[in-house]
Amino acid sequence: MKKLLFALAAAAALVGCSERSTLTDGRFVVGFDADFPPYGFKDGAEYKGFDLDLAREVCAAKGWTFVANPVNWDSKDMELNSGAIDCIWNGFTMQGREAAYTWTAPYVDNSQVVLVKAGSPINTLADLAGKIVGVQTDTPVQKALSKGGEKYESLGKSFKELVVEPNYNQAVNELHAGAVDAVAMDVGVAKKKMADLPGQFVMLGEIVMTETYGIGFKLGNTALRDAVEVELKKLFANGTAAKIAAKYGLEPASLILK
């Protein structure tokens, strides 16, 4: 019995160690998709982006050490729940995930749009009928087009095929190569791709769906969420967020945190 109790105590201690507290070691570890410009991406040896710059500002205000931890998007929940990361902060859509995380207030109003190659005969959402459309895995637009109710699912069912890619870089590469006819994606990412490759792509005028971004913390971690949200609101109130948004080409109207 003593051996059993000792083993259980040791196992509990190991679990406790895996649930690292940012506030005890001073490190704030942000989980993000490194292929998601302009919110988070790799530029040479450095990780940059609107969300990562906001996180750096929050850490500076709190006296924390900022740590950017790129994650496989399919593994983000495992990383968060294990304590390997403290939050998911990278153009993280709230809709459809409301009950899965402890969220900050929404801070960016984001739309899902469709990107096509310049000169494509696709000009409207209706023109996507019979076409091959790419999306990133585990995104709200992927879920909506697959099983998001009559409004979105009917659009998805009109496609010849909905191709799910591991990230938007891969999806846009497939579009450039002609393997897909269009990509449904976040408007900020679409604009960044158009800016990076001028004349290569155009964005349809119709919006697929509207959504908002928030910062997702482990369910129940309200203390860390509150600490971050207080500083985030200051950045939006004093104009710092607007300056960072301008740096990455984001529309001022997309900033919604009050």
C-alpha positions as a printed NumPy array, in Angstrom:
array([[  0.   ,   0.   ,   0.   ],
       [  2.859,   2.393,   0.863],
       [  4.476,   1.679,  -2.49 ],
       [  1.194,   2.387,  -4.269],
       [  0.697,   5.689,  -2.416],
       [  4.282,   6.7  ,  -3.216],
       [  3.779,   5.938,  -6.907],
       [  0.554,   7.932,  -7.006],
       [  2.205,  10.876,  -5.281],
       [  5.112,  10.782,  -7.729],
       [  2.732,  10.696, -10.698],
       [  0.793,  13.641,  -9.304],
       [  4.017,  15.583,  -8.884],
       [  4.929,  14.947, -12.512],
       [  1.508,  16.156, -13.673],
       [  1.924,  19.261, -11.57 ],
       [  5.297,  19.958, -13.169],
       [  3.823,  19.7  , -16.663],
       [  1.226,  22.364, -15.812],
       [  3.838,  25.167, -15.748],
       [  2.751,  28.511, -14.347],
       [  3.906,  31.503, -16.375],
       [  3.644,  33.774, -13.357],
       [  6.135,  31.712, -11.334],
       [  8.891,  31.541, -13.931],
       [  8.183,  34.875, -15.619],
       [  7.862,  33.39 , -19.126],
       [  4.767,  34.044, -21.229],
       [  4.684,  31.404, -23.965],
       [  2.509,  32.28 , -26.949],
       [  1.372,  29.459, -29.223],
       [  0.902,  30.529, -32.825],
       [  0.834,  29.388, -36.444],
       [  4.121,  30.477, -38.034],
       [  2.528,  30.416, -41.508],
       [ -0.181,  32.965, -40.788],
       [  0.923,  36.446, -41.919],
       [  0.371,  39.186, -40.975],
       [ -0.58 ,  37.886, -37.512],
       [  2.347,  35.532, -36.98 ],
       [  5.054,  34.39 , -39.377],
       [  8.774,  33.713, -39.717],
       [ 10.935,  36.344, -41.376],
       [ 14.458,  34.987, -41.645],
       [ 15.368,  33.825, -38.149],
       [ 12.777,  36.057, -36.462],
       [  9.112,  35.56 , -35.693],
       [  7.018,  38.628, -36.485],
       [  3.401,  39.653, -36.821],
       [  0.621,  41.844, -35.485],
       [ -0.32 ,  39.431, -32.704],
       [  3.256,  38.676, -31.714],
       [  4.066,  42.395, -31.495],
       [  1.008,  42.917, -29.279],
       [  2.15 ,  40.032, -27.074],
       [  5.625,  41.558, -26.79 ],
       [  4.078,  44.843, -25.65 ],
       [  1.972,  43.059, -23.033],
       [  5.06 ,  41.231, -21.739],
       [  7.028,  44.474, -21.549],
       [  4.256,  46.054, -19.478],
       [  4.024,  43.059, -17.142],
       [  7.758,  42.419, -16.831],
       [  7.385,  38.96 , -18.377],
       [  9.764,  37.263, -20.789],
       [  8.071,  36.82 , -24.158],
       [  8.467,  33.402, -25.788],
       [  7.114,  32.739, -29.292],
       [  6.326,  29.05 , -29.674],
       [  5.174,  27.996, -33.178],
       [  2.816,  25.03 , -33.021],
       [  1.328,  22.56 , -35.429],
       [ -2.249,  23.825, -35.725],
       [ -3.67 ,  20.338, -35.28 ],
       [ -1.785,  20.032, -31.976],
       [ -2.594,  23.429, -30.486],
       [ -5.094,  22.113, -27.918],
       [ -2.673,  19.454, -26.686],
       [  0.051,  22.105, -26.34 ],
       [ -2.28 ,  24.407, -24.406],
       [ -3.71 ,  21.766, -22.096],
       [ -0.275,  20.311, -21.302],
       [  1.057,  23.713, -20.25 ],
       [  3.607,  23.861, -23.072],
       [  2.023,  27.158, -24.156],
       [  0.065,  29.701, -22.123],
       [ -2.341,  30.832, -24.809],
       [ -3.198,  30.628, -28.492],
       [ -2.686,  34.107, -29.906],
       [ -2.566,  34.218, -33.679],
       [ -5.656,  35.325, -35.574],
       [ -7.598,  32.827, -33.47 ],
       [-11.271,  32.765, -34.428],
       [-13.74 ,  32.649, -31.542],
       [-16.858,  31.537, -33.432],
       [-17.527,  27.833, -33.03 ],
       [-14.986,  27.587, -30.204],
       [-16.72 ,  29.691, -27.557],
       [-16.979,  26.923, -24.954],
       [-13.568,  25.347, -25.582],
       [-11.348,  28.137, -24.202],
       [-11.294,  31.012, -21.746],
       [-11.337,  33.983, -24.108],
       [-10.377,  37.616, -23.992],
       [-12.833,  40.076, -25.47 ],
       [-12.684,  40.074, -29.286],
       [-10.076,  42.507, -30.588],
       [-10.131,  42.083, -34.405],
       [-13.112,  41.874, -36.745],
       [-12.109,  39.442, -39.461],
       [-13.839,  38.232, -42.607],
       [-13.403,  35.065, -44.633],
       [-12.858,  35.81 , -48.312],
       [-11.88 ,  33.936, -51.459],
       [ -8.546,  34.348, -53.222],
       [ -8.141,  33.389, -56.89 ],
       [ -5.415,  33.803, -59.483],
       [ -5.385,  37.009, -61.498],
       [ -7.329,  36.491, -64.707],
       [ -9.451,  33.7  , -63.226],
       [-13.001,  33.378, -64.608],
       [-14.191,  33.145, -60.982],
       [-15.688,  36.516, -60.051],
       [-18.412,  35.617, -57.535],
       [-19.108,  32.947, -54.92 ],
       [-21.589,  31.392, -57.351],
       [-18.733,  30.898, -59.825],
       [-17.12 ,  28.468, -57.369],
       [-19.656,  25.8  , -58.317],
       [-17.791,  22.818, -59.772],
       [-14.409,  24.216, -58.716],
       [-11.677,  22.914, -56.379],
       [-11.367,  25.148, -53.308],
       [ -8.61 ,  25.023, -50.708],
       [ -8.888,  25.811, -46.988],
       [ -6.616,  25.511, -43.962],
       [ -7.279,  22.638, -41.592],
       [ -9.241,  23.206, -38.378],
       [-10.449,  26.675, -39.311],
       [-14.013,  27.955, -38.931],
       [-14.365,  28.456, -42.672],
       [-13.347,  24.844, -43.297],
       [-15.916,  23.657, -40.76 ],
       [-18.581,  26.006, -42.085],
       [-18.155,  24.889, -45.685],
       [-18.159,  21.251, -44.565],
       [-20.95 ,  21.233, -41.979],
       [-21.82 ,  24.786, -41.052],
       [-25.539,  24.785, -41.681],
       [-27.524,  25.506, -44.8  ],
       [-26.054,  28.955, -45.523],
       [-22.413,  27.849, -45.743],
       [-22.708,  24.135, -46.329],
       [-24.724,  24.657, -49.505],
       [-21.861,  26.749, -50.871],
       [-19.377,  24.025, -49.931],
       [-21.513,  21.334, -51.554],
       [-21.433,  23.268, -54.823],
       [-17.643,  22.772, -55.074],
       [-16.154,  19.925, -57.033],
       [-13.876,  19.372, -54.043],
       [-12.914,  21.06 , -50.768],
       [ -9.177,  20.473, -50.265],
       [ -7.941,  20.791, -46.675],
       [ -4.334,  21.978, -46.387],
       [ -2.108,  22.043, -43.269],
       [ -1.575,  25.819, -43.56 ],
       [ -2.387,  28.785, -45.784],
       [  1.097,  28.919, -47.315],
       [  0.521,  25.442, -48.733],
       [ -2.993,  26.373, -49.869],
       [ -1.769,  29.474, -51.717],
       [  1.1  ,  27.503, -53.253],
       [ -1.472,  25.029, -54.577],
       [ -3.467,  27.95 , -55.98 ],
       [ -0.396,  29.398, -57.669],
       [  0.396,  25.98 , -59.175],
       [ -3.177,  25.528, -60.43 ],
       [ -3.901,  22.517, -58.218],
       [ -6.868,  24.384, -56.696],
       [ -9.038,  27.052, -58.291],
       [ -9.502,  29.21 , -55.196],
       [ -8.677,  29.462, -51.494],
       [-11.155,  30.495, -48.786],
       [ -9.156,  32.34 , -46.125],
       [ -8.846,  35.201, -43.653],
       [ -8.968,  38.622, -45.296],
       [ -5.798,  39.828, -43.549],
       [ -3.827,  36.846, -44.804],
       [ -5.282,  37.223, -48.303],
       [ -4.215,  40.876, -48.466],
       [ -0.727,  40.005, -47.253],
       [ -0.376,  37.364, -49.983],
       [ -1.542,  39.866, -52.593],
       [  0.982,  42.432, -51.334],
       [  3.824,  39.908, -51.283],
       [  3.069,  38.694, -54.819],
       [  1.68 ,  41.741, -56.639],
       [ -0.402,  41.001, -59.712],
       [ -0.602,  37.268, -58.969],
       [ -3.903,  37.063, -57.075],
       [ -7.22 ,  38.874, -56.684],
       [ -9.814,  38.728, -53.941],
       [-13.501,  38.266, -54.664],
       [-15.725,  41.139, -53.606],
       [-18.162,  38.897, -51.737],
       [-17.484,  37.81 , -48.147],
       [-17.98 ,  34.169, -47.217],
       [-18.464,  34.813, -43.492],
       [-17.597,  37.335, -40.78 ],
       [-15.857,  36.412, -37.535],
       [-13.839,  37.875, -34.674],
       [-10.434,  37.087, -33.196],
       [ -9.679,  36.607, -29.513],
       [ -6.869,  35.195, -27.387],
       [ -7.64 ,  31.672, -26.202],
       [ -6.454,  30.471, -22.78 ],
       [ -6.873,  27.08 , -21.159],
       [-10.447,  26.701, -20.014],
       [-10.745,  28.128, -16.517],
       [ -7.513,  30.152, -16.598],
       [ -9.275,  33.445, -15.953],
       [ -6.451,  34.975, -13.88 ],
       [ -3.927,  34.949, -16.725],
       [ -6.612,  35.951, -19.237],
       [ -7.556,  38.957, -17.101],
       [ -3.931,  40.037, -16.651],
       [ -3.323,  39.976, -20.402],
       [ -6.638,  41.592, -21.314],
       [ -6.046,  44.601, -19.052],
       [ -2.771,  45.387, -20.825],
       [ -4.23 ,  44.631, -24.257],
       [ -7.005,  47.155, -23.726],
       [ -4.408,  49.779, -22.854],
       [ -2.608,  49.124, -26.146],
       [ -5.837,  49.687, -28.058],
       [ -6.728,  52.792, -26.052],
       [ -3.342,  54.528, -26.368],
       [ -2.945,  53.952, -30.111],
       [ -0.149,  51.365, -29.919],
       [ -2.309,  48.659, -31.478],
       [ -3.234,  50.976, -34.366],
       [  0.459,  51.703, -35.037],
       [  1.278,  47.988, -35.076],
       [ -1.705,  47.334, -37.361],
       [ -0.463,  49.983, -39.81 ],
       [  2.978,  48.349, -39.775],
       [  1.434,  45.1  , -41.025],
       [ -1.135,  46.617, -43.398],
       [ -4.245,  45.835, -41.332],
       [ -7.328,  47.992, -41.774],
       [ -7.91 ,  50.387, -38.828],
       [-11.613,  49.508, -38.928],
       [-10.782,  45.898, -38.079],
       [ -9.604,  46.868, -34.575],
       [-12.635,  46.524, -32.304],
       [-11.422,  46.213, -28.702],
       [-12.746,  48.983, -26.45 ]])
